[in-house]
Amino acid sequence: MVVTVPATTTSTGYLTSYNLAPAGVVTVDVRNGSTIIIAHTPSAGWNVVAAEDIVAELRSTVTFSDGITDVNFEVRLVDGVLVPTVTSTAVAPSTTTGNTVAGGGSNT
């Protein structure tokens, strides 16, 4: 399931902070014609699991997770304008299997 999450913004020129409630805040800027992550700060109970500036594609991405939900943030520079996209994806639950005892029986 993918859910689009609204982000609130605060900006000065290109320097822009996106509040990705409840996951955290990402601050980006434009330098040398491409986006760059200045800061990414997770909220309590959340972690940053990935952050990347993809200079050749004029975009930056940050993924926050609380173990239940991943919030994926991407910002692109399009015609001189920062264009953010935020999606939320449920994390697949881990699966466990029963123990197998030598001889093929199960330990139940």
N, C-alpha and C positions, 0 to 999 in steps of 0.2 A: 504494500500500500504506500503510495506517495501522496503527501499532503503538502500543499504550498503554504508556507508560513510567512505572514507579513513581517517586514523589517521596518523599524523606524530609523530615520537617519538624522545625523547632524553633520553639516558640512561647512568648510571654509575653503573656497577655491576647489581644488581637487581633493584635498584632505577631507576624508569622510569617515564617520563612525556609523556602523550599522548595529543596532541593538536587535539581536536575534533571540528575543525572549522565548522560552526561558533558558536557552543554551548558553548565551554569552554575547560578547561584543567583539566586532572585527573593525579595525581601522585600516583604511587603505589610502594610498596616494598615487599620483601619476608622476613618474620620473623617467626621463629619457624616452618619453613616448609610450610607456607601458605601465600597467598597474603594478603596484608593489604593496605587500602587506606590511604595515607599520607595527601593528600589535594585534594579538588575538587573546582575549581574556575569557576563560570559561566561568560560568556561574557555579555556585556551590553545587556539588554533586555531578558536575559535567567535566569532561576532559576534552582536550584537543587531540584528535587521533591522526589528523593529517593537515598540512598547510603547505601550499606550493604557489609560487609565482611562475607562470608559464609565459615568459617574455615574448617568445616568438608568436604566440597566439593572442597577445594583449589581454591576458586574463589571469586572475588569481583565485584560488580555491581554499576553503577551510572547512573541515568536518569536525563537528562536536558530537560527543556521544555520552549518554548517561547509562549505557548498557542495555537500555530498553529501546531507545530511539536515537537515530543518527540525524543530525541537522546538517545539511550540506549547503554551504554558501559559495556562490561563484559571482564574481564581478568581472565584467568585460568593459573595455574601452571601445565604444562604438561612435564613430564620427565626433570624437572629442568629448563624449558624455559617458559617465560611469553608469552601467546598466547591471543592477544586481538581480540575482535569482536565488531564491531560498526554497529548498524542499526538505521534507521530513520523511524518513523511512523507518518503519519498524525493524528492529534488529531481530534476526531469526533466532529463536530459542535454541540453546544447545541441547543435543540429544544424548542420552545415556543408555547403555546397554547392560544387560545382566552379566554377571561373571560366569565364565565357563570353567568347569572343573575338568581336570585330566580324565580322559575316558569318555568325554562327550556329554556328560551330564551337566545339569545347571545347578548353580549354587543359589537356591531360593529358600 
